[in-house]
Amino acid sequence: MMRPTVDRGWTLFLDRDGVLNRRVIGDYVRSVKDFEWLPGVLSALVLLRREFGRIVVVTNQQGIGKGLMTEEDVNRVHAALSAGAAAAGVHLDAILHCPALAADRDPCRKPSPGMALRARELFPEIAFERSVMVGDSPSDIGFGESLHMYTIGITTSYSNIDAREHHDSLLDFAMGWFPKAS
Protein backbone atom coordinates (compact mmCIF):
# COMPACT_ATOMS: atom_id res chain seq x y z
CA MET A 1 0.00 0.00 0.00
CA MET A 2 1.34 3.42 -0.96
CA ARG A 3 1.43 6.16 1.63
CA PRO A 4 -2.04 7.70 1.70
CA THR A 5 -2.83 11.34 1.10
CA VAL A 6 -4.34 12.49 4.38
CA ASP A 7 -6.93 15.22 4.73
CA ARG A 8 -9.27 16.40 7.49
CA GLY A 9 -11.54 13.42 6.76
CA TRP A 10 -8.91 11.08 8.20
CA THR A 11 -8.61 9.78 11.77
CA LEU A 12 -5.34 9.28 13.63
CA PHE A 13 -5.30 6.50 16.23
CA LEU A 14 -2.42 6.67 18.71
CA ASP A 15 -1.20 4.19 21.27
CA ARG A 16 -0.29 5.83 24.60
CA ASP A 17 2.67 4.21 26.40
CA GLY A 18 5.78 4.27 24.24
CA VAL A 19 4.26 6.63 21.67
CA LEU A 20 3.02 9.63 23.68
CA ASN A 21 4.70 9.03 27.02
CA ARG A 22 7.55 7.04 28.47
CA ARG A 23 6.72 3.41 29.05
CA VAL A 24 7.42 2.32 32.64
CA ILE A 25 9.56 -0.76 32.08
CA GLY A 26 8.26 -3.73 34.08
CA ASP A 27 5.38 -1.70 35.50
CA TYR A 28 2.56 0.65 34.53
CA VAL A 29 1.85 4.36 34.46
CA ARG A 30 -0.23 4.10 37.61
CA SER A 31 -0.62 7.80 38.44
CA VAL A 32 -0.05 11.27 37.06
CA LYS A 33 3.39 11.36 38.69
CA ASP A 34 4.41 8.38 36.53
CA PHE A 35 3.33 10.12 33.31
CA GLU A 36 6.17 11.72 31.32
CA TRP A 37 5.75 13.02 27.76
CA LEU A 38 8.27 11.68 25.27
CA PRO A 39 10.48 14.35 23.67
CA GLY A 40 8.82 16.18 20.80
CA VAL A 41 5.38 14.64 21.27
CA LEU A 42 3.54 17.88 21.96
CA SER A 43 5.10 19.50 18.88
CA ALA A 44 4.13 16.43 16.87
CA LEU A 45 0.55 16.61 18.11
CA VAL A 46 0.32 20.25 17.00
CA LEU A 47 1.43 19.26 13.48
CA LEU A 48 -0.82 16.20 13.35
CA ARG A 49 -3.88 18.07 14.63
CA ARG A 50 -3.66 20.38 11.59
CA GLU A 51 -3.78 17.42 9.20
CA PHE A 52 -6.17 14.87 10.74
CA GLY A 53 -9.84 15.49 11.42
CA ARG A 54 -9.85 13.25 14.51
CA ILE A 55 -7.22 12.10 16.98
CA VAL A 56 -8.10 9.14 19.20
CA VAL A 57 -5.81 7.57 21.81
CA VAL A 58 -6.33 3.81 22.31
CA THR A 59 -4.49 2.05 25.13
CA ASN A 60 -4.48 -1.36 26.79
CA GLN A 61 -4.37 -0.89 30.58
CA GLN A 62 -4.27 -4.36 32.10
CA GLY A 63 -2.83 -2.91 35.32
CA ILE A 64 -6.49 -2.24 36.18
CA GLY A 65 -7.36 -5.90 35.61
CA LYS A 66 -4.40 -6.90 37.77
CA GLY A 67 -5.63 -4.66 40.61
CA LEU A 68 -2.50 -2.46 40.47
CA MET A 69 -4.47 0.68 39.70
CA THR A 70 -8.09 1.74 39.41
CA GLU A 71 -10.23 3.15 36.62
CA GLU A 72 -10.06 6.45 38.53
CA ASP A 73 -6.24 6.36 38.48
CA VAL A 74 -6.24 5.86 34.70
CA ASN A 75 -8.89 8.55 34.24
CA ARG A 76 -6.69 11.01 36.20
CA VAL A 77 -3.72 10.16 33.97
CA HIS A 78 -5.88 10.68 30.90
CA ALA A 79 -7.19 14.00 32.25
CA ALA A 80 -3.56 15.13 32.69
CA LEU A 81 -2.68 13.88 29.19
CA SER A 82 -5.65 15.75 27.72
CA ALA A 83 -4.81 18.91 29.70
CA GLY A 84 -1.17 18.79 28.57
CA ALA A 85 -2.23 18.43 24.95
CA ALA A 86 -4.78 21.25 25.35
CA ALA A 87 -2.10 23.52 26.84
CA ALA A 88 -0.15 22.97 23.61
CA GLY A 89 -3.28 23.86 21.61
CA VAL A 90 -4.28 20.31 20.72
CA HIS A 91 -7.72 18.79 21.24
CA LEU A 92 -7.76 14.99 21.57
CA ASP A 93 -11.15 13.75 20.43
CA ALA A 94 -11.16 10.66 22.67
CA ILE A 95 -8.93 8.65 24.97
CA LEU A 96 -10.14 5.06 25.20
CA HIS A 97 -8.70 2.27 27.31
CA CYS A 98 -9.26 -1.42 27.89
CA PRO A 99 -8.73 -2.73 31.45
CA ALA A 100 -8.82 -6.42 30.53
CA LEU A 101 -5.95 -8.82 31.07
CA ALA A 102 -4.14 -10.12 28.00
CA ALA A 103 -5.18 -13.66 28.96
CA ASP A 104 -8.87 -12.66 28.91
CA ARG A 105 -8.90 -12.20 25.12
CA ASP A 106 -11.42 -9.40 25.63
CA PRO A 107 -12.66 -7.86 22.36
CA CYS A 108 -11.80 -4.38 23.63
CA ARG A 109 -8.11 -5.23 24.06
CA LYS A 110 -5.72 -4.56 21.17
CA PRO A 111 -5.11 -6.25 18.77
CA SER A 112 -8.89 -6.81 18.83
CA PRO A 113 -10.81 -3.89 17.30
CA GLY A 114 -13.10 -3.04 20.23
CA MET A 115 -11.68 0.41 20.99
CA ALA A 116 -11.84 1.41 17.31
CA LEU A 117 -15.46 0.26 17.13
CA ARG A 118 -16.17 2.31 20.27
CA ALA A 119 -14.51 5.34 18.65
CA ARG A 120 -16.77 4.92 15.62
CA GLU A 121 -19.81 4.78 17.91
CA LEU A 122 -18.71 8.16 19.29
CA PHE A 123 -17.82 9.54 15.84
CA PRO A 124 -19.82 7.71 13.14
CA GLU A 125 -17.92 9.50 10.37
CA ILE A 126 -14.75 7.50 11.15
CA ALA A 127 -13.79 5.31 8.21
CA PHE A 128 -11.09 2.81 9.16
CA GLU A 129 -9.71 2.68 5.63
CA ARG A 130 -9.14 6.44 6.06
CA SER A 131 -7.30 6.03 9.35
CA VAL A 132 -3.72 5.74 10.50
CA MET A 133 -2.66 3.74 13.56
CA VAL A 134 0.63 4.68 15.27
CA GLY A 135 1.95 2.22 17.83
CA ASP A 136 5.07 0.66 19.26
CA SER A 137 4.01 -2.96 19.70
CA PRO A 138 2.77 -5.85 17.59
CA SER A 139 -0.69 -5.59 19.18
CA ASP A 140 -0.96 -1.93 18.08
CA ILE A 141 -0.07 -2.79 14.51
CA GLY A 142 -2.38 -5.84 14.53
CA PHE A 143 -5.20 -3.57 15.75
CA GLY A 144 -4.70 -1.20 12.82
CA GLU A 145 -4.23 -3.92 10.23
CA SER A 146 -7.35 -5.80 11.32
CA LEU A 147 -9.36 -2.74 10.29
CA HIS A 148 -7.33 -1.95 7.15
CA MET A 149 -5.73 1.17 8.63
CA TYR A 150 -2.36 2.41 7.44
CA THR A 151 0.08 1.43 10.22
CA ILE A 152 3.10 3.28 11.58
CA GLY A 153 5.53 1.56 13.93
CA ILE A 154 7.46 3.67 16.40
CA THR A 155 10.90 2.17 16.95
CA THR A 156 11.25 0.69 20.44
CA SER A 157 12.47 -2.50 22.00
CA TYR A 158 10.11 -4.38 19.63
CA SER A 159 12.52 -4.59 16.71
CA ASN A 160 10.29 -6.69 14.49
CA ILE A 161 6.90 -5.04 14.41
CA ASP A 162 5.53 -5.40 10.91
CA ALA A 163 4.09 -1.96 10.15
CA ARG A 164 3.75 -0.25 6.76
CA GLU A 165 6.32 2.33 7.89
CA HIS A 166 8.68 2.81 10.82
CA HIS A 167 9.72 6.05 12.49
CA ASP A 168 11.95 6.83 15.45
CA SER A 169 9.30 8.93 17.23
CA LEU A 170 5.92 10.55 16.81
CA LEU A 171 7.72 13.79 15.89
CA ASP A 172 9.76 11.97 13.24
CA PHE A 173 6.51 10.62 11.76
CA ALA A 174 4.80 14.04 11.84
CA MET A 175 7.71 15.89 10.25
CA GLY A 176 8.28 13.13 7.69
CA TRP A 177 4.69 13.12 6.52
CA PHE A 178 3.95 16.83 6.81
CA PRO A 179 7.25 18.71 6.30
CA LYS A 180 5.50 21.87 5.04
CA ALA A 181 3.43 22.04 8.24
CA SER A 182 6.51 21.99 10.49
VOPAGU-2260 file (C-alpha; in pm, 1 decimal, decimal comma):
REM VOPAGU-2260
SITE   aa  ch    i         X         Y         Z
SITE  MET   A    0       0,0       0,0       0,0
SITE  MET   A    1     133,6     341,8     -96,4
SITE  ARG   A    2     142,5     615,9     163,3
SITE  PRO   A    3    -204,3     770,3     169,5
SITE  THR   A    4    -283,3    1134,4     109,6
SITE  VAL   A    5    -434,0    1249,5     437,7
SITE  ASP   A    6    -693,1    1522,5     472,7
SITE  ARG   A    7    -926,5    1640,1     748,5
SITE  GLY   A    8   -1154,4    1342,3     675,9
SITE  TRP   A    9    -891,0    1108,0     819,8
SITE  THR   A   10    -860,8     978,0    1176,7
SITE  LEU   A   11    -533,7     927,6    1362,7
SITE  PHE   A   12    -530,2     650,1    1622,7
SITE  LEU   A   13    -242,0     666,9    1870,6
SITE  ASP   A   14    -119,5     418,8    2127,1
SITE  ARG   A   15     -28,8     582,9    2459,6
SITE  ASP   A   16     266,9     421,4    2640,2
SITE  GLY   A   17     577,7     426,7    2423,9
SITE  VAL   A   18     425,6     663,1    2166,7
SITE  LEU   A   19     302,5     963,2    2367,8
SITE  ASN   A   20     470,0     902,9    2701,7
SITE  ARG   A   21     755,4     704,0    2846,5
SITE  ARG   A   22     672,1     340,8    2905,2
SITE  VAL   A   23     741,8     231,7    3263,8
SITE  ILE   A   24     956,1     -76,4    3208,4
SITE  GLY   A   25     825,5    -373,1    3407,7
SITE  ASP   A   26     537,7    -170,5    3550,4
SITE  TYR   A   27     256,5      65,0    3452,8
SITE  VAL   A   28     184,6     436,3    3446,1
SITE  ARG   A   29     -23,4     410,3    3760,9
SITE  SER   A   30     -62,1     779,7    3844,2
SITE  VAL   A   31      -5,3    1127,2    3705,9
SITE  LYS   A   32     339,5    1136,3    3869,0
SITE  ASP   A   33     441,0     837,6    3652,8
SITE  PHE   A   34     332,7    1012,4    3330,9
SITE  GLU   A   35     616,7    1172,4    3131,7
SITE  TRP   A   36     575,4    1301,7    2776,3
SITE  LEU   A   37     827,0    1167,9    2526,9
SITE  PRO   A   38    1048,0    1435,0    2367,1
SITE  GLY   A   39     882,1    1617,8    2079,8
SITE  VAL   A   40     537,6    1463,9    2127,4
SITE  LEU   A   41     353,6    1788,2    2196,4
SITE  SER   A   42     509,8    1950,2    1888,3
SITE  ALA   A   43     413,1    1642,6    1687,1
SITE  LEU   A   44      55,0    1660,5    1810,8
SITE  VAL   A   45      32,4    2024,8    1700,3
SITE  LEU   A   46     143,1    1926,3    1347,6
SITE  LEU   A   47     -81,6    1620,2    1334,8
SITE  ARG   A   48    -388,4    1806,8    1463,1
SITE  ARG   A   49    -366,1    2037,6    1159,3
SITE  GLU   A   50    -378,1    1742,5     919,7
SITE  PHE   A   51    -616,5    1487,0    1074,5
SITE  GLY   A   52    -984,1    1548,7    1141,8
SITE  ARG   A   53    -985,1    1325,1    1451,1
SITE  ILE   A   54    -721,7    1210,0    1697,8
SITE  VAL   A   55    -810,1     913,8    1919,5
SITE  VAL   A   56    -581,4     756,6    2181,3
SITE  VAL   A   57    -633,0     380,9    2230,5
SITE  THR   A   58    -449,4     205,3    2512,8
SITE  ASN   A   59    -448,0    -135,9    2679,2
SITE  GLN   A   60    -436,9     -89,0    3057,7
SITE  GLN   A   61    -426,6    -435,5    3209,6
SITE  GLY   A   62    -283,5    -290,6    3531,8
SITE  ILE   A   63    -648,6    -224,2    3617,7
SITE  GLY   A   64    -735,9    -589,9    3560,9
SITE  LYS   A   65    -440,4    -689,6    3777,0
SITE  GLY   A   66    -563,0    -466,1    4060,7
SITE  LEU   A   67    -250,2    -245,5    4046,5
SITE  MET   A   68    -447,3      68,4    3970,3
SITE  THR   A   69    -808,6     173,7    3940,8
SITE  GLU   A   70   -1023,3     315,1    3662,4
SITE  GLU   A   71   -1006,5     645,5    3853,2
SITE  ASP   A   72    -623,7     635,6    3847,6
SITE  VAL   A   73    -624,5     585,8    3470,1
SITE  ASN   A   74    -889,0     855,4    3423,5
SITE  ARG   A   75    -668,9    1100,9    3619,9
SITE  VAL   A   76    -371,6    1016,2    3396,7
SITE  HIS   A   77    -588,3    1068,2    3089,5
SITE  ALA   A   78    -718,6    1399,5    3225,2
SITE  ALA   A   79    -356,0    1512,8    3269,0
SITE  LEU   A   80    -268,2    1388,2    2918,5
SITE  SER   A   81    -564,7    1575,2    2772,1
SITE  ALA   A   82    -480,8    1891,4    2969,7
SITE  GLY   A   83    -117,4    1878,7    2857,1
SITE  ALA   A   84    -223,2    1843,5    2495,2
SITE  ALA   A   85    -478,2    2125,4    2534,8
SITE  ALA   A   86    -210,4    2351,7    2684,4
SITE  ALA   A   87     -14,9    2296,8    2361,2
SITE  GLY   A   88    -328,1    2386,0    2160,6
SITE  VAL   A   89    -428,2    2030,9    2072,0
SITE  HIS   A   90    -771,7    1879,0    2123,7
SITE  LEU   A   91    -776,3    1499,2    2157,1
SITE  ASP   A   92   -1115,3    1374,8    2042,9
SITE  ALA   A   93   -1116,5    1066,4    2266,9
SITE  ILE   A   94    -892,6     865,3    2496,7
SITE  LEU   A   95   -1013,8     506,0    2519,8
SITE  HIS   A   96    -869,7     227,0    2731,3
SITE  CYS   A   97    -925,7    -142,0    2788,8
SITE  PRO   A   98    -872,9    -272,9    3145,0
SITE  ALA   A   99    -881,8    -642,3    3052,6
SITE  LEU   A  100    -594,9    -881,6    3107,2
SITE  ALA   A  101    -413,6   -1011,6    2800,4
SITE  ALA   A  102    -517,6   -1365,6    2895,6
SITE  ASP   A  103    -886,6   -1265,7    2890,8
SITE  ARG   A  104    -890,2   -1220,2    2512,0
SITE  ASP   A  105   -1142,3    -940,2    2562,8
SITE  PRO   A  106   -1266,1    -786,1    2235,8
SITE  CYS   A  107   -1179,9    -437,6    2363,4
SITE  ARG   A  108    -810,9    -523,0    2405,6
SITE  LYS   A  109    -571,5    -456,2    2116,8
SITE  PRO   A  110    -511,3    -624,6    1877,5
SITE  SER   A  111    -889,2    -681,4    1882,7
SITE  PRO   A  112   -1081,1    -388,6    1730,3
SITE  GLY   A  113   -1309,8    -304,2    2023,5
SITE  MET   A  114   -1167,8      40,9    2099,3
SITE  ALA   A  115   -1183,6     140,7    1731,4
SITE  LEU   A  116   -1545,7      26,4    1713,0
SITE  ARG   A  117   -1617,0     230,7    2027,0
SITE  ALA   A  118   -1451,2     534,4    1865,3
SITE  ARG   A  119   -1676,6     492,0    1562,4
SITE  GLU   A  120   -1981,0     477,8    1791,1
SITE  LEU   A  121   -1870,8     816,3    1929,1
SITE  PHE   A  122   -1782,4     954,0    1584,0
SITE  PRO   A  123   -1982,4     771,3    1313,7
SITE  GLU   A  124   -1791,6     949,9    1036,7
SITE  ILE   A  125   -1475,2     750,2    1115,4
SITE  ALA   A  126   -1379,3     530,9     821,3
SITE  PHE   A  127   -1109,4     281,2     916,4
SITE  GLU   A  128    -970,9     268,0     562,7
SITE  ARG   A  129    -914,5     644,2     605,5
SITE  SER   A  130    -730,5     603,5     934,6
SITE  VAL   A  131    -371,5     573,9    1049,8
SITE  MET   A  132    -265,9     373,5    1356,1
SITE  VAL   A  133      62,5     467,6    1527,1
SITE  GLY   A  134     195,2     222,4    1783,0
SITE  ASP   A  135     507,0      65,7    1926,3
SITE  SER   A  136     401,1    -295,5    1970,3
SITE  PRO   A  137     276,6    -584,9    1758,7
SITE  SER   A  138     -69,4    -558,6    1917,9
SITE  ASP   A  139     -96,3    -193,3    1808,2
SITE  ILE   A  140      -6,6    -279,4    1450,9
SITE  GLY   A  141    -238,0    -583,6    1452,7
SITE  PHE   A  142    -519,9    -357,3    1574,5
SITE  GLY   A  143    -470,5    -120,1    1281,9
SITE  GLU   A  144    -423,0    -391,5    1022,6
SITE  SER   A  145    -735,2    -580,4    1132,4
SITE  LEU   A  146    -936,1    -274,1    1029,2
SITE  HIS   A  147    -733,1    -194,9     714,8
SITE  MET   A  148    -573,2     117,1     862,9
SITE  TYR   A  149    -235,6     241,0     743,7
SITE  THR   A  150       8,4     142,6    1022,2
SITE  ILE   A  151     309,7     328,3    1157,7
SITE  GLY   A  152     553,1     155,8    1392,8
SITE  ILE   A  153     746,0     367,2    1640,2
SITE  THR   A  154    1090,4     217,4    1695,2
SITE  THR   A  155    1124,9      69,4    2044,4
SITE  SER   A  156    1246,6    -250,0    2199,8
SITE  TYR   A  157    1011,4    -437,8    1962,6
SITE  SER   A  158    1252,1    -459,5    1670,7
SITE  ASN   A  159    1029,4    -668,5    1449,1
SITE  ILE   A  160     689,8    -503,5    1440,6
SITE  ASP   A  161     552,9    -539,6    1091,1
SITE  ALA   A  162     409,0    -195,8    1015,3
SITE  ARG   A  163     375,2     -25,0     676,0
SITE  GLU   A  164     631,9     233,1     789,1
SITE  HIS   A  165     868,1     280,7    1081,8
SITE  HIS   A  166     971,6     605,3    1249,2
SITE  ASP   A  167    1194,5     683,4    1545,1
SITE  SER   A  168     930,5     892,6    1723,4
SITE  LEU   A  169     592,0    1054,9    1680,7
SITE  LEU   A  170     771,8    1379,3    1588,7
SITE  ASP   A  171     976,4    1196,8    1324,5
SITE  PHE   A  172     650,8    1062,5    1176,3
SITE  ALA   A  173     479,5    1404,3    1183,6
SITE  MET   A  174     771,3    1588,5    1024,8
SITE  GLY   A  175     827,9    1313,3     769,2
SITE  TRP   A  176     469,2    1311,7     652,5
SITE  PHE   A  177     394,7    1682,8     681,2
SITE  PRO   A  178     724,5    1871,2     629,6
SITE  LYS   A  179     549,5    2186,8     504,5
SITE  ALA   A  180     342,8    2204,1     823,9
SITE  SER   A  181     650,9    2199,3    1049,2
